[in-house]
Amino acid sequence: MNIIEKENGIILEEVADFDPKHIFECGQCFRWRAEEDGSYTGVAMGKVINVKREGNDVIIDNTTKEDYENIWRDYFDMDTDYGKIKRTLKEFDEYLDKAVDFGWGIRILRQDSWEMLISFIISSNNRIPMIQRAIENLSERYGKLIGEYRGKKYYAFPTPEELNKATQEEIRECKTGFRDKYIKSTCKSVVELGLDVKNFRKLSTEDCCKELKKFNGVGPKVCDCIALFGMQKIDTFPVDVWVKRVMQEFYIEEDMSLPKMRKFALEKFGDIAGYAQQYLFYYARELGIGK
C-alpha cells in the first residue's frame, strides 16, 4: 500500500477490506457522521479527520503521513489481515459467507478504552442517535476544543478527571438519562483509584471482564462491547437485539437466553468470535433480519 501526501491529507492507494460505511455503521463507534458526499467525519484520539473511499483508494483529510503512522494505522487496525479472517469465517457456514461478503469492508477499530467504557454505559437500552447526542454533549461541555473543521467546532472526549468535575445532575443535563449515576460513579472510581483502564488490555479476556463489571452500569453485554471495541478482546461476542435475531434466524431454533446464546457463539466461533459478531450484526441490521 502506497501513502501519497496531498494538501491537508493523505491518500492510501490500493486498500483492501476497508469501506467507511461498513466500518462506521456496524455498531462499534458513535462519533462518526456521514457527509453528503459519502465521506465520514469523526473525532478520535483527540483529532478530527474525514475518511472517504474512492475506487480502491482511501482518502483521509485533515491529517498528515506522520499522524497516519503514529495514530491512524493502529486505530484502523491496518496491520491485521482481514482477507485471511474473512476466508476463515466464510468456511463456517453459508450465513457467515453471505454476511462477510455483505460487510466486506468492516474493520474493528482500536478505540480509546476510557471513551468506550463511558460510551457503552450510555448505550445501555438506548438508541444510536441518543447515544451520539449524549456523547457529543459531554464532549462539548467537558472535553477540550480540538478546533474547527469545515466550519464546525469539534471537541475531544473528556478525560476521567475532566468528566469527574461534573455533578450527576450536570451529566443528566447532557441527555444521558438514568445512566447519569453510572457515569458519575465510574468517573469517581477511576479518578480516586488512579486507574488507567487502558491497562485492562493487558489482562486475559476473563480478567478484563471481571474488572470492567466492577463499574456500575457495566453488565454482561456492555462489558463485551467495551472489551471488544475498547480493549481489543476479539474472543468476545456481544449479544444485542440484532445479534439475537440473526442467531435465532440462522443458528438457534429455541428461544435461548442471551448468556446461553453468547456461550453458543463463543464455542462455535472461538477466538475470532468478535469478528463474526460484527459481520453478523451489520448484515442483520442492514437487511432487517428477524424484524
C-alpha positions as CSV (number, residue, x, y, z in Angstrom):
1,M,0.0,0.0,0.0
2,N,1.4,3.4,-1.0
3,I,0.8,6.5,1.0
4,I,0.6,9.7,-1.0
5,E,0.6,13.1,0.7
6,K,-1.9,15.7,-0.6
7,E,-2.9,19.1,0.6
8,N,-4.2,18.7,4.2
9,G,-4.4,15.0,3.9
10,I,-3.2,11.6,2.6
11,I,-4.2,9.0,0.0
12,L,-3.9,5.4,0.8
13,E,-3.6,3.6,-2.5
14,E,-5.0,0.1,-3.2
15,V,-6.5,-0.6,0.2
16,A,-8.3,-3.9,0.6
17,D,-11.0,-4.7,3.1
18,F,-11.8,-1.1,4.0
19,D,-15.2,0.6,3.5
20,P,-16.1,3.6,5.6
21,K,-19.8,2.9,5.7
22,H,-19.2,-0.6,6.9
23,I,-16.7,0.4,9.5
24,F,-18.6,3.4,10.9
25,E,-22.1,1.9,10.8
26,C,-21.5,-1.6,12.2
27,G,-22.3,-0.6,15.8
28,Q,-18.8,-0.1,17.2
29,C,-18.4,3.7,17.3
30,F,-20.5,6.8,17.9
31,R,-18.5,9.8,16.9
32,W,-18.5,9.4,13.1
33,R,-21.1,11.1,10.9
34,A,-21.9,10.6,7.2
35,E,-21.5,13.6,4.9
36,E,-23.5,14.3,1.8
37,D,-20.5,13.2,-0.4
38,G,-20.4,9.7,1.1
39,S,-17.4,10.5,3.3
40,Y,-17.4,10.3,7.1
41,T,-16.1,12.9,9.6
42,G,-15.2,11.8,13.0
43,V,-13.4,12.6,16.3
44,A,-10.9,10.1,17.6
45,M,-7.7,10.2,19.6
46,G,-8.1,13.9,20.1
47,K,-8.2,14.6,16.3
48,V,-10.8,15.3,13.7
49,I,-10.5,13.6,10.3
50,N,-12.6,12.9,7.2
51,V,-12.5,9.5,5.5
52,K,-13.7,8.6,2.1
53,R,-13.2,5.7,-0.3
54,E,-12.7,6.4,-4.0
55,G,-12.3,3.3,-6.1
56,N,-9.6,1.2,-4.4
57,D,-8.1,4.2,-2.6
58,V,-8.9,5.6,0.9
59,I,-8.6,9.4,1.3
60,I,-8.0,10.8,4.8
61,D,-8.4,14.5,5.1
62,N,-7.2,16.8,7.8
63,T,-4.2,14.6,8.7
64,T,-0.5,14.0,7.9
65,K,1.5,11.0,6.9
66,E,3.2,11.2,10.4
67,D,-0.2,11.1,12.1
68,Y,-1.2,8.1,10.0
69,E,1.8,6.2,11.1
70,N,1.5,7.2,14.7
71,I,-2.3,7.1,15.2
72,W,-4.5,6.0,12.3
73,R,-2.6,2.9,11.2
74,D,-3.3,1.4,14.6
75,Y,-6.7,2.9,15.0
76,F,-7.9,1.4,11.7
77,D,-6.2,-1.9,12.6
78,M,-4.3,-1.7,9.3
79,D,-1.7,-4.4,10.2
80,T,-4.4,-7.1,10.6
81,D,-5.0,-9.3,7.6
82,Y,-8.8,-9.0,7.2
83,G,-8.7,-11.0,4.0
84,K,-7.4,-14.0,6.0
85,I,-10.0,-13.5,8.7
86,K,-12.8,-13.3,6.2
87,R,-11.7,-16.5,4.4
88,T,-11.7,-18.3,7.8
89,L,-15.2,-17.0,8.7
90,K,-16.7,-17.9,5.3
91,E,-15.8,-21.5,5.9
92,F,-18.0,-21.8,8.9
93,D,-21.3,-21.8,7.0
94,E,-23.4,-20.2,4.3
95,Y,-24.8,-17.5,6.6
96,L,-21.3,-16.1,7.5
97,D,-20.3,-16.5,3.9
98,K,-23.1,-14.1,2.9
99,A,-22.6,-11.8,5.9
100,V,-18.8,-11.4,5.2
101,D,-19.5,-10.6,1.5
102,F,-22.1,-8.1,2.5
103,G,-19.9,-6.3,5.1
104,W,-16.6,-6.9,3.2
105,G,-15.2,-3.5,4.3
106,I,-15.6,-3.9,8.1
107,R,-12.5,-3.4,10.3
108,I,-12.7,-3.4,14.1
109,L,-11.4,-0.1,15.3
110,R,-8.8,0.1,18.1
111,Q,-10.6,2.8,20.1
112,D,-9.8,4.6,23.3
113,S,-10.5,2.3,26.3
114,W,-11.9,5.1,28.5
115,E,-14.1,6.6,25.9
116,M,-15.5,3.1,25.1
117,L,-16.2,2.5,28.8
118,I,-18.4,5.6,29.1
119,S,-19.9,5.3,25.6
120,F,-21.2,1.8,26.1
121,I,-22.5,2.6,29.6
122,I,-24.5,5.3,27.7
123,S,-25.5,2.7,25.1
124,S,-27.4,0.6,27.6
125,N,-31.1,0.3,26.5
126,N,-30.6,3.3,24.2
127,R,-30.9,4.2,20.5
128,I,-27.8,5.2,18.4
129,P,-28.9,8.9,17.8
130,M,-29.5,9.4,21.5
131,I,-26.1,7.8,22.4
132,Q,-24.4,10.1,19.8
133,R,-26.1,13.1,21.2
134,A,-25.2,12.4,24.8
135,I,-21.5,11.7,23.9
136,E,-21.4,15.0,21.9
137,N,-22.9,16.9,24.8
138,L,-20.4,15.5,27.3
139,S,-17.6,16.3,24.9
140,E,-18.7,19.9,24.2
141,R,-19.3,20.6,27.8
142,Y,-16.3,18.9,29.4
143,G,-13.8,18.0,26.7
144,K,-11.1,20.1,25.2
145,L,-11.7,22.1,22.0
146,I,-9.8,20.4,19.2
147,G,-10.6,23.1,16.6
148,E,-12.7,23.8,13.6
149,Y,-13.1,21.7,10.6
150,R,-15.3,22.7,7.6
151,G,-16.9,25.4,9.7
152,K,-17.8,23.2,12.7
153,K,-16.2,23.1,16.1
154,Y,-15.1,19.7,17.4
155,Y,-14.3,18.6,21.0
156,A,-12.2,15.7,22.4
157,F,-13.9,13.2,24.6
158,P,-13.4,14.3,28.2
159,T,-10.7,12.6,30.3
160,P,-11.8,10.9,33.6
161,E,-10.5,14.0,35.5
162,E,-12.4,16.4,33.3
163,L,-15.7,14.4,33.4
164,N,-15.4,13.8,37.2
165,K,-15.8,17.6,37.7
166,A,-19.4,17.3,36.5
167,T,-22.1,16.6,39.1
168,Q,-24.6,13.8,38.5
169,E,-27.2,16.4,37.6
170,E,-25.0,18.1,35.1
171,I,-24.3,14.7,33.5
172,R,-28.0,14.1,33.2
173,E,-28.4,17.5,31.5
174,C,-26.2,16.1,28.7
175,K,-29.1,13.7,27.9
176,T,-27.6,10.6,29.4
177,G,-30.9,9.7,31.2
178,F,-30.8,7.2,34.1
179,R,-27.2,6.4,33.2
180,D,-26.0,9.6,34.9
181,K,-25.4,7.8,38.2
182,Y,-23.4,5.1,36.5
183,I,-21.2,7.6,34.6
184,K,-20.6,9.7,37.8
185,S,-19.8,6.6,39.8
186,T,-17.4,5.3,37.2
187,C,-15.6,8.6,36.9
188,K,-15.3,8.8,40.7
189,S,-13.9,5.3,40.9
190,V,-11.3,5.8,38.1
191,V,-10.0,9.1,39.5
192,E,-10.0,8.1,43.2
193,L,-8.3,4.8,42.5
194,G,-5.9,6.3,40.0
195,L,-6.9,3.7,37.3
196,D,-5.8,3.7,33.7
197,V,-8.5,1.5,32.2
198,K,-6.3,1.0,29.1
199,N,-4.2,-1.3,31.2
200,F,-7.1,-3.8,31.3
201,R,-6.0,-4.6,27.7
202,K,-3.0,-6.5,29.2
203,L,-5.3,-8.8,31.2
204,S,-6.8,-12.0,29.9
205,T,-10.3,-11.6,28.5
206,E,-11.8,-13.2,31.6
207,D,-9.9,-10.9,34.0
208,C,-10.6,-7.8,31.8
209,C,-14.3,-8.5,32.0
210,K,-14.1,-9.0,35.8
211,E,-12.5,-5.6,36.2
212,L,-15.0,-3.9,33.9
213,K,-18.0,-5.4,35.7
214,K,-16.9,-3.7,38.9
215,F,-18.1,-0.4,37.4
216,N,-21.8,0.4,38.0
217,G,-23.7,0.1,34.8
218,V,-21.5,-2.5,33.2
219,G,-23.4,-5.7,32.8
220,P,-22.5,-8.7,30.5
221,K,-23.5,-7.1,27.2
222,V,-22.0,-3.7,27.9
223,C,-18.9,-5.4,29.2
224,D,-18.5,-7.5,26.0
225,C,-18.8,-4.3,23.9
226,I,-16.2,-2.5,25.9
227,A,-13.9,-5.5,25.8
228,L,-14.2,-5.9,22.0
229,F,-14.1,-2.3,20.9
230,G,-12.0,-0.7,23.6
231,M,-9.8,-3.5,24.8
232,Q,-9.2,-5.5,21.6
233,K,-10.6,-8.7,23.1
234,I,-11.6,-10.4,19.9
235,D,-12.7,-13.6,21.7
236,T,-15.9,-11.9,22.9
237,F,-19.4,-11.9,21.4
238,P,-21.7,-9.1,22.4
239,V,-25.4,-10.1,22.0
240,D,-27.9,-7.3,21.4
241,V,-31.3,-7.4,19.8
242,W,-29.9,-7.6,16.2
243,V,-27.4,-10.3,17.1
244,K,-30.1,-12.2,18.9
245,R,-32.4,-12.0,15.8
246,V,-29.7,-13.2,13.4
247,M,-28.6,-16.0,15.7
248,Q,-32.2,-17.2,16.0
249,E,-32.8,-16.8,12.3
250,F,-29.7,-18.8,11.3
251,Y,-28.3,-20.9,14.2
252,I,-30.7,-21.5,17.1
253,E,-34.3,-22.7,16.9
254,E,-35.2,-22.5,20.6
255,D,-35.7,-19.2,22.4
256,M,-32.3,-19.2,24.2
257,S,-31.3,-16.8,26.9
258,L,-28.7,-14.2,26.0
259,P,-26.0,-15.8,28.2
260,K,-26.6,-19.2,26.6
261,M,-26.6,-17.6,23.1
262,R,-23.3,-15.9,23.9
263,K,-21.8,-19.2,25.1
264,F,-23.0,-21.0,22.0
265,A,-21.4,-18.3,19.8
266,L,-18.1,-18.4,21.7
267,E,-18.0,-22.2,21.4
268,K,-18.8,-22.1,17.7
269,F,-16.6,-19.2,16.6
270,G,-13.8,-19.5,19.1
271,D,-11.1,-16.8,19.3
272,I,-12.4,-14.9,16.3
273,A,-15.9,-14.6,17.7
274,G,-15.7,-10.8,17.8
275,Y,-15.1,-10.6,14.1
276,A,-18.1,-12.9,13.4
277,Q,-20.2,-10.8,15.6
278,Q,-19.5,-7.6,13.6
279,Y,-20.3,-9.2,10.2
280,L,-23.5,-10.8,11.6
281,F,-24.6,-7.6,13.3
282,Y,-24.2,-5.4,10.3
283,Y,-25.8,-8.0,8.0
284,A,-28.8,-8.4,10.3
285,R,-29.4,-4.7,10.9
286,E,-28.9,-3.5,7.4
287,L,-31.2,-6.2,6.0
288,G,-33.7,-6.1,8.9
289,I,-33.3,-9.8,9.5
290,G,-35.8,-11.2,12.1
291,K,-37.8,-8.0,12.4
